[in-house]
């Protein structure tokens, strides 16, 4: 069974600490769920921009899927094209 870690994205936004915490979670699991709190984002278009920014900072080995205000990020062994 796959291990899925969960973290929250709050009003401080996407900081260097958030990205470092995300990378630490990926050292333990291949899937991470990010719950986006309403204090940070209330618009679907803004949420899409947030997902793109997170993926840009993580690198090319990651893909994301958004369900509601939850972002599911998966780490792949090889680069995703």
PyMOL Python script that loads the backbone (N, CA, C, O; Angstrom):
from pymol import cmd

cmd.read_pdbstr("""\
ATOM      1  N   UNK A   1       0.838  -1.185   0.000  1.00  0.00           N
ATOM      2  CA  UNK A   1       0.000   0.000   0.000  1.00  0.00           C
ATOM      3  C   UNK A   1       0.881   1.247   0.000  1.00  0.00           C
ATOM      4  O   UNK A   1       1.873   1.312   0.726  1.00  0.00           O
ATOM      5  N   UNK A   2       0.519   2.227  -0.809  1.00  0.00           N
ATOM      6  CA  UNK A   2       1.315   3.443  -0.945  1.00  0.00           C
ATOM      7  C   UNK A   2       1.145   4.347   0.274  1.00  0.00           C
ATOM      8  O   UNK A   2       0.054   4.473   0.830  1.00  0.00           O
ATOM      9  N   UNK A   3       2.238   4.963   0.669  1.00  0.00           N
ATOM     10  CA  UNK A   3       2.211   5.909   1.779  1.00  0.00           C
ATOM     11  C   UNK A   3       1.912   7.285   1.199  1.00  0.00           C
ATOM     12  O   UNK A   3       2.567   7.726   0.255  1.00  0.00           O
ATOM     13  N   UNK A   4       0.917   7.962   1.773  1.00  0.00           N
ATOM     14  CA  UNK A   4       0.549   9.304   1.324  1.00  0.00           C
ATOM     15  C   UNK A   4       0.704  10.250   2.507  1.00  0.00           C
ATOM     16  O   UNK A   4       0.061  10.068   3.541  1.00  0.00           O
ATOM     17  N   UNK A   5       1.548  11.250   2.359  1.00  0.00           N
ATOM     18  CA  UNK A   5       1.751  12.265   3.394  1.00  0.00           C
ATOM     19  C   UNK A   5       0.813  13.431   3.125  1.00  0.00           C
ATOM     20  O   UNK A   5       0.419  13.668   1.983  1.00  0.00           O
ATOM     21  N   UNK A   6       0.455  14.165   4.187  1.00  0.00           N
ATOM     22  CA  UNK A   6      -0.440  15.300   4.046  1.00  0.00           C
ATOM     23  C   UNK A   6       0.165  16.526   4.715  1.00  0.00           C
ATOM     24  O   UNK A   6       0.699  16.445   5.821  1.00  0.00           O
ATOM     25  N   UNK A   7       0.076  17.680   4.020  1.00  0.00           N
ATOM     26  CA  UNK A   7       0.491  18.950   4.596  1.00  0.00           C
ATOM     27  C   UNK A   7      -0.534  20.010   4.208  1.00  0.00           C
ATOM     28  O   UNK A   7      -1.383  19.783   3.346  1.00  0.00           O
ATOM     29  N   UNK A   8      -0.445  21.170   4.855  1.00  0.00           N
ATOM     30  CA  UNK A   8      -1.382  22.256   4.590  1.00  0.00           C
ATOM     31  C   UNK A   8      -0.639  23.460   4.033  1.00  0.00           C
ATOM     32  O   UNK A   8       0.510  23.721   4.390  1.00  0.00           O
ATOM     33  N   UNK A   9      -1.312  24.184   3.158  1.00  0.00           N
ATOM     34  CA  UNK A   9      -0.797  25.429   2.611  1.00  0.00           C
ATOM     35  C   UNK A   9      -1.686  26.537   3.145  1.00  0.00           C
ATOM     36  O   UNK A   9      -2.858  26.633   2.781  1.00  0.00           O
ATOM     37  N   UNK A  10      -1.128  27.374   4.006  1.00  0.00           N
ATOM     38  CA  UNK A  10      -1.919  28.394   4.684  1.00  0.00           C
ATOM     39  C   UNK A  10      -1.616  29.796   4.220  1.00  0.00           C
ATOM     40  O   UNK A  10      -1.134  30.009   3.108  1.00  0.00           O
ATOM     41  N   UNK A  11      -1.904  30.754   5.087  1.00  0.00           N
ATOM     42  CA  UNK A  11      -1.838  32.163   4.714  1.00  0.00           C
ATOM     43  C   UNK A  11      -0.428  32.668   4.419  1.00  0.00           C
ATOM     44  O   UNK A  11      -0.275  33.699   3.765  1.00  0.00           O
ATOM     45  N   UNK A  12       0.605  31.967   4.886  1.00  0.00           N
ATOM     46  CA  UNK A  12       1.977  32.399   4.583  1.00  0.00           C
ATOM     47  C   UNK A  12       2.348  32.101   3.136  1.00  0.00           C
ATOM     48  O   UNK A  12       3.261  32.719   2.589  1.00  0.00           O
ATOM     49  N   UNK A  13       1.651  31.162   2.515  1.00  0.00           N
ATOM     50  CA  UNK A  13       1.863  30.878   1.102  1.00  0.00           C
ATOM     51  C   UNK A  13       3.023  29.938   0.836  1.00  0.00           C
ATOM     52  O   UNK A  13       3.429  29.159   1.699  1.00  0.00           O
ATOM     53  N   UNK A  14       3.546  30.029  -0.372  1.00  0.00           N
ATOM     54  CA  UNK A  14       4.614  29.143  -0.813  1.00  0.00           C
ATOM     55  C   UNK A  14       5.945  29.798  -0.455  1.00  0.00           C
ATOM     56  O   UNK A  14       6.464  30.633  -1.196  1.00  0.00           O
ATOM     57  N   UNK A  15       6.478  29.406   0.681  1.00  0.00           N
ATOM     58  CA  UNK A  15       7.760  29.929   1.147  1.00  0.00           C
ATOM     59  C   UNK A  15       8.836  28.880   0.915  1.00  0.00           C
ATOM     60  O   UNK A  15       8.544  27.750   0.523  1.00  0.00           O
ATOM     61  N   UNK A  16      10.078  29.265   1.161  1.00  0.00           N
ATOM     62  CA  UNK A  16      11.183  28.314   1.043  1.00  0.00           C
ATOM     63  C   UNK A  16      11.017  27.179   2.054  1.00  0.00           C
ATOM     64  O   UNK A  16      11.334  26.029   1.750  1.00  0.00           O
ATOM     65  N   UNK A  17      10.523  27.495   3.254  1.00  0.00           N
ATOM     66  CA  UNK A  17      10.291  26.458   4.268  1.00  0.00           C
ATOM     67  C   UNK A  17       9.226  25.469   3.803  1.00  0.00           C
ATOM     68  O   UNK A  17       9.345  24.268   4.047  1.00  0.00           O
ATOM     69  N   UNK A  18       8.194  25.963   3.139  1.00  0.00           N
ATOM     70  CA  UNK A  18       7.139  25.080   2.636  1.00  0.00           C
ATOM     71  C   UNK A  18       7.709  24.115   1.603  1.00  0.00           C
ATOM     72  O   UNK A  18       7.421  22.919   1.645  1.00  0.00           O
ATOM     73  N   UNK A  19       8.517  24.630   0.674  1.00  0.00           N
ATOM     74  CA  UNK A  19       9.110  23.780  -0.363  1.00  0.00           C
ATOM     75  C   UNK A  19      10.072  22.766   0.261  1.00  0.00           C
ATOM     76  O   UNK A  19      10.081  21.601  -0.137  1.00  0.00           O
ATOM     77  N   UNK A  20      10.879  23.195   1.232  1.00  0.00           N
ATOM     78  CA  UNK A  20      11.787  22.270   1.907  1.00  0.00           C
ATOM     79  C   UNK A  20      11.017  21.188   2.649  1.00  0.00           C
ATOM     80  O   UNK A  20      11.407  20.021   2.622  1.00  0.00           O
ATOM     81  N   UNK A  21       9.918  21.568   3.316  1.00  0.00           N
ATOM     82  CA  UNK A  21       9.067  20.598   4.013  1.00  0.00           C
ATOM     83  C   UNK A  21       8.472  19.608   3.017  1.00  0.00           C
ATOM     84  O   UNK A  21       8.380  18.414   3.302  1.00  0.00           O
ATOM     85  N   UNK A  22       8.076  20.094   1.873  1.00  0.00           N
ATOM     86  CA  UNK A  22       7.520  19.235   0.830  1.00  0.00           C
ATOM     87  C   UNK A  22       8.563  18.225   0.340  1.00  0.00           C
ATOM     88  O   UNK A  22       8.246  17.052   0.139  1.00  0.00           O
ATOM     89  N   UNK A  23       9.794  18.675   0.151  1.00  0.00           N
ATOM     90  CA  UNK A  23      10.864  17.778  -0.284  1.00  0.00           C
ATOM     91  C   UNK A  23      11.163  16.721   0.774  1.00  0.00           C
ATOM     92  O   UNK A  23      11.454  15.573   0.437  1.00  0.00           O
ATOM     93  N   UNK A  24      11.095  17.097   2.054  1.00  0.00           N
ATOM     94  CA  UNK A  24      11.299  16.135   3.135  1.00  0.00           C
ATOM     95  C   UNK A  24      10.199  15.081   3.107  1.00  0.00           C
ATOM     96  O   UNK A  24      10.465  13.896   3.309  1.00  0.00           O
ATOM     97  N   UNK A  25       8.968  15.509   2.859  1.00  0.00           N
ATOM     98  CA  UNK A  25       7.858  14.556   2.786  1.00  0.00           C
ATOM     99  C   UNK A  25       8.058  13.582   1.627  1.00  0.00           C
ATOM    100  O   UNK A  25       7.726  12.401   1.741  1.00  0.00           O
ATOM    101  N   UNK A  26       8.598  14.074   0.516  1.00  0.00           N
ATOM    102  CA  UNK A  26       8.843  13.193  -0.629  1.00  0.00           C
ATOM    103  C   UNK A  26       9.994  12.227  -0.384  1.00  0.00           C
ATOM    104  O   UNK A  26      10.104  11.223  -1.088  1.00  0.00           O
ATOM    105  N   UNK A  27      10.846  12.497   0.583  1.00  0.00           N
ATOM    106  CA  UNK A  27      11.895  11.532   0.908  1.00  0.00           C
ATOM    107  C   UNK A  27      11.313  10.321   1.626  1.00  0.00           C
ATOM    108  O   UNK A  27      11.947   9.267   1.681  1.00  0.00           O
ATOM    109  N   UNK A  28      10.105  10.465   2.177  1.00  0.00           N
ATOM    110  CA  UNK A  28       9.443   9.387   2.904  1.00  0.00           C
ATOM    111  C   UNK A  28       8.330   8.718   2.102  1.00  0.00           C
ATOM    112  O   UNK A  28       7.968   7.575   2.381  1.00  0.00           O
ATOM    113  N   UNK A  29       7.785   9.423   1.106  1.00  0.00           N
ATOM    114  CA  UNK A  29       6.646   8.906   0.343  1.00  0.00           C
ATOM    115  C   UNK A  29       6.708   9.414  -1.092  1.00  0.00           C
ATOM    116  O   UNK A  29       7.404  10.385  -1.389  1.00  0.00           O
ATOM    117  N   UNK A  30       5.965   8.741  -1.987  1.00  0.00           N
ATOM    118  CA  UNK A  30       5.905   9.170  -3.389  1.00  0.00           C
ATOM    119  C   UNK A  30       4.707  10.062  -3.675  1.00  0.00           C
ATOM    120  O   UNK A  30       4.655  10.708  -4.721  1.00  0.00           O
ATOM    121  N   UNK A  31       3.745  10.107  -2.765  1.00  0.00           N
ATOM    122  CA  UNK A  31       2.546  10.924  -2.950  1.00  0.00           C
ATOM    123  C   UNK A  31       2.366  11.847  -1.751  1.00  0.00           C
ATOM    124  O   UNK A  31       2.528  11.435  -0.602  1.00  0.00           O
ATOM    125  N   UNK A  32       2.025  13.111  -2.039  1.00  0.00           N
ATOM    126  CA  UNK A  32       1.755  14.083  -0.980  1.00  0.00           C
ATOM    127  C   UNK A  32       0.480  14.820  -1.328  1.00  0.00           C
ATOM    128  O   UNK A  32       0.297  15.265  -2.461  1.00  0.00           O
ATOM    129  N   UNK A  33      -0.411  14.948  -0.339  1.00  0.00           N
ATOM    130  CA  UNK A  33      -1.631  15.726  -0.498  1.00  0.00           C
ATOM    131  C   UNK A  33      -1.431  17.062   0.203  1.00  0.00           C
ATOM    132  O   UNK A  33      -1.022  17.115   1.363  1.00  0.00           O
ATOM    133  N   UNK A  34      -1.727  18.140  -0.518  1.00  0.00           N
ATOM    134  CA  UNK A  34      -1.624  19.480   0.042  1.00  0.00           C
ATOM    135  C   UNK A  34      -3.035  20.041   0.161  1.00  0.00           C
ATOM    136  O   UNK A  34      -3.725  20.211  -0.844  1.00  0.00           O
ATOM    137  N   UNK A  35      -3.461  20.324   1.373  1.00  0.00           N
ATOM    138  CA  UNK A  35      -4.758  20.953   1.603  1.00  0.00           C
ATOM    139  C   UNK A  35      -4.547  22.456   1.574  1.00  0.00           C
ATOM    140  O   UNK A  35      -3.797  22.998   2.385  1.00  0.00           O
ATOM    141  N   UNK A  36      -5.210  23.130   0.638  1.00  0.00           N
ATOM    142  CA  UNK A  36      -5.083  24.578   0.514  1.00  0.00           C
ATOM    143  C   UNK A  36      -6.182  25.216   1.356  1.00  0.00           C
ATOM    144  O   UNK A  36      -7.370  25.023   1.099  1.00  0.00           O
ATOM    145  N   UNK A  37      -5.768  25.975   2.361  1.00  0.00           N
ATOM    146  CA  UNK A  37      -6.728  26.606   3.259  1.00  0.00           C
ATOM    147  C   UNK A  37      -7.337  27.836   2.606  1.00  0.00           C
ATOM    148  O   UNK A  37      -6.713  28.468   1.755  1.00  0.00           O
ATOM    149  N   UNK A  38      -8.554  28.172   3.006  1.00  0.00           N
ATOM    150  CA  UNK A  38      -9.264  29.306   2.405  1.00  0.00           C
ATOM    151  C   UNK A  38      -8.599  30.634   2.738  1.00  0.00           C
ATOM    152  O   UNK A  38      -8.854  31.630   2.061  1.00  0.00           O
ATOM    153  N   UNK A  39      -7.750  30.675   3.769  1.00  0.00           N
ATOM    154  CA  UNK A  39      -7.042  31.909   4.100  1.00  0.00           C
ATOM    155  C   UNK A  39      -5.958  32.235   3.074  1.00  0.00           C
ATOM    156  O   UNK A  39      -5.466  33.362   3.025  1.00  0.00           O
ATOM    157  N   UNK A  40      -5.586  31.250   2.255  1.00  0.00           N
ATOM    158  CA  UNK A  40      -4.574  31.479   1.222  1.00  0.00           C
ATOM    159  C   UNK A  40      -5.174  31.660  -0.155  1.00  0.00           C
ATOM    160  O   UNK A  40      -4.758  32.550  -0.897  1.00  0.00           O
ATOM    161  N   UNK A  41      -6.142  30.836  -0.510  1.00  0.00           N
ATOM    162  CA  UNK A  41      -6.650  30.838  -1.885  1.00  0.00           C
ATOM    163  C   UNK A  41      -8.143  30.530  -1.884  1.00  0.00           C
ATOM    164  O   UNK A  41      -8.577  29.551  -1.277  1.00  0.00           O
ATOM    165  N   UNK A  42      -8.927  31.361  -2.563  1.00  0.00           N
ATOM    166  CA  UNK A  42     -10.363  31.117  -2.673  1.00  0.00           C
ATOM    167  C   UNK A  42     -10.838  31.055  -4.111  1.00  0.00           C
ATOM    168  O   UNK A  42     -12.042  30.995  -4.362  1.00  0.00           O
ATOM    169  N   UNK A  43      -9.918  31.068  -5.056  1.00  0.00           N
ATOM    170  CA  UNK A  43     -10.256  31.136  -6.469  1.00  0.00           C
ATOM    171  C   UNK A  43      -9.587  29.972  -7.207  1.00  0.00           C
ATOM    172  O   UNK A  43      -8.411  29.689  -6.982  1.00  0.00           O
ATOM    173  N   UNK A  44     -10.326  29.304  -8.078  1.00  0.00           N
ATOM    174  CA  UNK A  44      -9.801  28.151  -8.814  1.00  0.00           C
ATOM    175  C   UNK A  44      -8.670  28.552  -9.768  1.00  0.00           C
ATOM    176  O   UNK A  44      -7.719  27.791  -9.948  1.00  0.00           O
ATOM    177  N   UNK A  45      -8.762  29.735 -10.377  1.00  0.00           N
ATOM    178  CA  UNK A  45      -7.702  30.188 -11.277  1.00  0.00           C
ATOM    179  C   UNK A  45      -6.414  30.430 -10.505  1.00  0.00           C
ATOM    180  O   UNK A  45      -5.325  30.099 -10.973  1.00  0.00           O
ATOM    181  N   UNK A  46      -6.547  31.007  -9.326  1.00  0.00           N
ATOM    182  CA  UNK A  46      -5.378  31.235  -8.483  1.00  0.00           C
ATOM    183  C   UNK A  46      -4.786  29.910  -8.016  1.00  0.00           C
ATOM    184  O   UNK A  46      -3.567  29.775  -7.908  1.00  0.00           O
ATOM    185  N   UNK A  47      -5.645  28.936  -7.739  1.00  0.00           N
ATOM    186  CA  UNK A  47      -5.188  27.612  -7.322  1.00  0.00           C
ATOM    187  C   UNK A  47      -4.368  26.956  -8.428  1.00  0.00           C
ATOM    188  O   UNK A  47      -3.365  26.298  -8.152  1.00  0.00           O
ATOM    189  N   UNK A  48      -4.789  27.130  -9.669  1.00  0.00           N
ATOM    190  CA  UNK A  48      -4.051  26.576 -10.805  1.00  0.00           C
ATOM    191  C   UNK A  48      -2.669  27.211 -10.893  1.00  0.00           C
ATOM    192  O   UNK A  48      -1.688  26.526 -11.181  1.00  0.00           O
ATOM    193  N   UNK A  49      -2.585  28.507 -10.649  1.00  0.00           N
ATOM    194  CA  UNK A  49      -1.302  29.216 -10.651  1.00  0.00           C
ATOM    195  C   UNK A  49      -0.402  28.704  -9.526  1.00  0.00           C
ATOM    196  O   UNK A  49       0.808  28.562  -9.702  1.00  0.00           O
ATOM    197  N   UNK A  50      -1.006  28.429  -8.367  1.00  0.00           N
ATOM    198  CA  UNK A  50      -0.268  27.901  -7.216  1.00  0.00           C
ATOM    199  C   UNK A  50       0.330  26.534  -7.539  1.00  0.00           C
ATOM    200  O   UNK A  50       1.486  26.263  -7.213  1.00  0.00           O
ATOM    201  N   UNK A  51      -0.462  25.674  -8.181  1.00  0.00           N
ATOM    202  CA  UNK A  51       0.017  24.338  -8.560  1.00  0.00           C
ATOM    203  C   UNK A  51       1.207  24.459  -9.508  1.00  0.00           C
ATOM    204  O   UNK A  51       2.205  23.758  -9.341  1.00  0.00           O
ATOM    205  N   UNK A  52       1.109  25.336 -10.495  1.00  0.00           N
ATOM    206  CA  UNK A  52       2.200  25.520 -11.445  1.00  0.00           C
ATOM    207  C   UNK A  52       3.460  26.026 -10.757  1.00  0.00           C
ATOM    208  O   UNK A  52       4.566  25.608 -11.099  1.00  0.00           O
ATOM    209  N   UNK A  53       3.298  26.927  -9.788  1.00  0.00           N
ATOM    210  CA  UNK A  53       4.442  27.469  -9.060  1.00  0.00           C
ATOM    211  C   UNK A  53       5.124  26.391  -8.207  1.00  0.00           C
ATOM    212  O   UNK A  53       6.351  26.320  -8.146  1.00  0.00           O
ATOM    213  N   UNK A  54       4.320  25.561  -7.556  1.00  0.00           N
ATOM    214  CA  UNK A  54       4.877  24.472  -6.738  1.00  0.00           C
ATOM    215  C   UNK A  54       5.648  23.496  -7.619  1.00  0.00           C
ATOM    216  O   UNK A  54       6.765  23.103  -7.281  1.00  0.00           O
ATOM    217  N   UNK A  55       5.060  23.101  -8.748  1.00  0.00           N
ATOM    218  CA  UNK A  55       5.732  22.158  -9.647  1.00  0.00           C
ATOM    219  C   UNK A  55       7.019  22.747 -10.222  1.00  0.00           C
ATOM    220  O   UNK A  55       8.004  22.032 -10.407  1.00  0.00           O
ATOM    221  N   UNK A  56       7.009  24.046 -10.504  1.00  0.00           N
ATOM    222  CA  UNK A  56       8.195  24.705 -11.026  1.00  0.00           C
ATOM    223  C   UNK A  56       9.328  24.668 -10.002  1.00  0.00           C
ATOM    224  O   UNK A  56      10.484  24.448 -10.361  1.00  0.00           O
ATOM    225  N   UNK A  57       8.999  24.882  -8.737  1.00  0.00           N
ATOM    226  CA  UNK A  57      10.022  24.897  -7.689  1.00  0.00           C
ATOM    227  C   UNK A  57      10.507  23.498  -7.336  1.00  0.00           C
ATOM    228  O   UNK A  57      11.646  23.334  -6.897  1.00  0.00           O
ATOM    229  N   UNK A  58       9.663  22.484  -7.519  1.00  0.00           N
ATOM    230  CA  UNK A  58      10.066  21.112  -7.189  1.00  0.00           C
ATOM    231  C   UNK A  58      10.950  20.500  -8.262  1.00  0.00           C
ATOM    232  O   UNK A  58      11.931  19.829  -7.941  1.00  0.00           O
ATOM    233  N   UNK A  59      10.628  20.716  -9.519  1.00  0.00           N
ATOM    234  CA  UNK A  59      11.418  20.138 -10.603  1.00  0.00           C
ATOM    235  C   UNK A  59      10.565  19.347 -11.569  1.00  0.00           C
ATOM    236  O   UNK A  59       9.337  19.404 -11.515  1.00  0.00           O
ATOM    237  N   UNK A  60      11.220  18.600 -12.463  1.00  0.00           N
ATOM    238  CA  UNK A  60      10.515  17.918 -13.541  1.00  0.00           C
ATOM    239  C   UNK A  60      10.039  16.514 -13.187  1.00  0.00           C
ATOM    240  O   UNK A  60       9.333  15.900 -13.986  1.00  0.00           O
ATOM    241  N   UNK A  61      10.393  15.991 -12.033  1.00  0.00           N
ATOM    242  CA  UNK A  61      10.011  14.627 -11.667  1.00  0.00           C
ATOM    243  C   UNK A  61       8.653  14.564 -10.970  1.00  0.00           C
ATOM    244  O   UNK A  61       8.330  13.538 -10.371  1.00  0.00           O
ATOM    245  N   UNK A  62       7.868  15.602 -11.027  1.00  0.00           N
ATOM    246  CA  UNK A  62       6.618  15.669 -10.281  1.00  0.00           C
ATOM    247  C   UNK A  62       5.447  16.013 -11.194  1.00  0.00           C
ATOM    248  O   UNK A  62       5.593  16.762 -12.161  1.00  0.00           O
ATOM    249  N   UNK A  63       4.275  15.450 -10.868  1.00  0.00           N
ATOM    250  CA  UNK A  63       3.033  15.819 -11.533  1.00  0.00           C
ATOM    251  C   UNK A  63       2.000  16.121 -10.462  1.00  0.00           C
ATOM    252  O   UNK A  63       2.131  15.689  -9.317  1.00  0.00           O
ATOM    253  N   UNK A  64       0.970  16.869 -10.844  1.00  0.00           N
ATOM    254  CA  UNK A  64      -0.041  17.259  -9.866  1.00  0.00           C
ATOM    255  C   UNK A  64      -1.438  17.088 -10.442  1.00  0.00           C
ATOM    256  O   UNK A  64      -1.654  17.188 -11.650  1.00  0.00           O
ATOM    257  N   UNK A  65      -2.380  16.829  -9.539  1.00  0.00           N
ATOM    258  CA  UNK A  65      -3.795  16.728  -9.871  1.00  0.00           C
ATOM    259  C   UNK A  65      -4.549  17.464  -8.778  1.00  0.00           C
ATOM    260  O   UNK A  65      -4.256  17.303  -7.593  1.00  0.00           O
ATOM    261  N   UNK A  66      -5.519  18.270  -9.177  1.00  0.00           N
ATOM    262  CA  UNK A  66      -6.279  19.047  -8.215  1.00  0.00           C
ATOM    263  C   UNK A  66      -7.695  18.503  -8.110  1.00  0.00           C
ATOM    264  O   UNK A  66      -8.378  18.306  -9.114  1.00  0.00           O
ATOM    265  N   UNK A  67      -8.120  18.265  -6.878  1.00  0.00           N
ATOM    266  CA  UNK A  67      -9.489  17.843  -6.595  1.00  0.00           C
ATOM    267  C   UNK A  67     -10.018  18.793  -5.532  1.00  0.00           C
ATOM    268  O   UNK A  67      -9.601  18.750  -4.375  1.00  0.00           O
ATOM    269  N   UNK A  68     -10.948  19.656  -5.946  1.00  0.00           N
ATOM    270  CA  UNK A  68     -11.435  20.672  -5.012  1.00  0.00           C
ATOM    271  C   UNK A  68     -10.294  21.600  -4.655  1.00  0.00           C
ATOM    272  O   UNK A  68      -9.643  22.157  -5.539  1.00  0.00           O
ATOM    273  N   UNK A  69     -10.045  21.773  -3.360  1.00  0.00           N
ATOM    274  CA  UNK A  69      -8.921  22.575  -2.900  1.00  0.00           C
ATOM    275  C   UNK A  69      -7.838  21.693  -2.297  1.00  0.00           C
ATOM    276  O   UNK A  69      -7.144  22.094  -1.363  1.00  0.00           O
ATOM    277  N   UNK A  70      -7.702  20.495  -2.837  1.00  0.00           N
ATOM    278  CA  UNK A  70      -6.645  19.572  -2.445  1.00  0.00           C
ATOM    279  C   UNK A  70      -5.780  19.287  -3.664  1.00  0.00           C
ATOM    280  O   UNK A  70      -6.285  18.938  -4.731  1.00  0.00           O
ATOM    281  N   UNK A  71      -4.481  19.438  -3.494  1.00  0.00           N
ATOM    282  CA  UNK A  71      -3.528  19.190  -4.571  1.00  0.00           C
ATOM    283  C   UNK A  71      -2.824  17.869  -4.275  1.00  0.00           C
ATOM    284  O   UNK A  71      -2.209  17.708  -3.220  1.00  0.00           O
ATOM    285  N   UNK A  72      -2.915  16.932  -5.203  1.00  0.00           N
ATOM    286  CA  UNK A  72      -2.215  15.659  -5.077  1.00  0.00           C
ATOM    287  C   UNK A  72      -0.979  15.719  -5.963  1.00  0.00           C
ATOM    288  O   UNK A  72      -1.084  15.888  -7.178  1.00  0.00           O
ATOM    289  N   UNK A  73       0.201  15.580  -5.344  1.00  0.00           N
ATOM    290  CA  UNK A  73       1.447  15.626  -6.097  1.00  0.00           C
ATOM    291  C   UNK A  73       2.107  14.266  -6.024  1.00  0.00           C
ATOM    292  O   UNK A  73       2.207  13.667  -4.954  1.00  0.00           O
ATOM    293  N   UNK A  74       2.557  13.786  -7.169  1.00  0.00           N
ATOM    294  CA  UNK A  74       3.209  12.475  -7.260  1.00  0.00           C
ATOM    295  C   UNK A  74       4.630  12.664  -7.767  1.00  0.00           C
ATOM    296  O   UNK A  74       4.881  13.435  -8.693  1.00  0.00           O
ATOM    297  N   UNK A  75       5.553  11.944  -7.141  1.00  0.00           N
ATOM    298  CA  UNK A  75       6.949  11.964  -7.561  1.00  0.00           C
ATOM    299  C   UNK A  75       7.217  10.735  -8.419  1.00  0.00           C
ATOM    300  O   UNK A  75       6.888   9.613  -8.033  1.00  0.00           O
ATOM    301  N   UNK A  76       7.813  10.952  -9.580  1.00  0.00           N
ATOM    302  CA  UNK A  76       8.148   9.878 -10.500  1.00  0.00           C
ATOM    303  C   UNK A  76       9.645   9.624 -10.438  1.00  0.00           C
ATOM    304  O   UNK A  76      10.417  10.507 -10.065  1.00  0.00           O
ATOM    305  N   UNK A  77      10.049   8.420 -10.802  1.00  0.00           N
ATOM    306  CA  UNK A  77      11.471   8.081 -10.811  1.00  0.00           C
ATOM    307  C   UNK A  77      12.199   8.788 -11.948  1.00  0.00           C
ATOM    308  O   UNK A  77      13.325   9.256 -11.775  1.00  0.00           O
ATOM    309  N   UNK A  78      11.561   8.864 -13.098  1.00  0.00           N
ATOM    310  CA  UNK A  78      12.142   9.501 -14.262  1.00  0.00           C
ATOM    311  C   UNK A  78      11.470  10.842 -14.500  1.00  0.00           C
ATOM    312  O   UNK A  78      10.379  11.095 -13.988  1.00  0.00           O
ATOM    313  N   UNK A  79      12.119  11.699 -15.276  1.00  0.00           N
ATOM    314  CA  UNK A  79      11.544  12.991 -15.615  1.00  0.00           C
ATOM    315  C   UNK A  79      10.257  12.827 -16.398  1.00  0.00           C
ATOM    316  O   UNK A  79      10.158  11.980 -17.286  1.00  0.00           O
ATOM    317  N   UNK A  80       9.268  13.651 -16.059  1.00  0.00           N
ATOM    318  CA  UNK A  80       8.019  13.679 -16.796  1.00  0.00           C
ATOM    319  C   UNK A  80       8.156  14.703 -17.906  1.00  0.00           C
ATOM    320  O   UNK A  80       8.642  15.812 -17.683  1.00  0.00           O
ATOM    321  N   UNK A  81       7.733  14.334 -19.087  1.00  0.00           N
ATOM    322  CA  UNK A  81       7.894  15.262 -20.232  1.00  0.00           C
ATOM    323  C   UNK A  81       6.821  16.291 -20.264  1.00  0.00           C
ATOM    324  O   UNK A  81       6.807  17.141 -21.155  1.00  0.00           O
TER     325      UNK A  81
END
""", "prot")
cmd.dss("prot")
cmd.show_as("cartoon", "prot")
cmd.util.cbc("prot")
cmd.orient("prot")
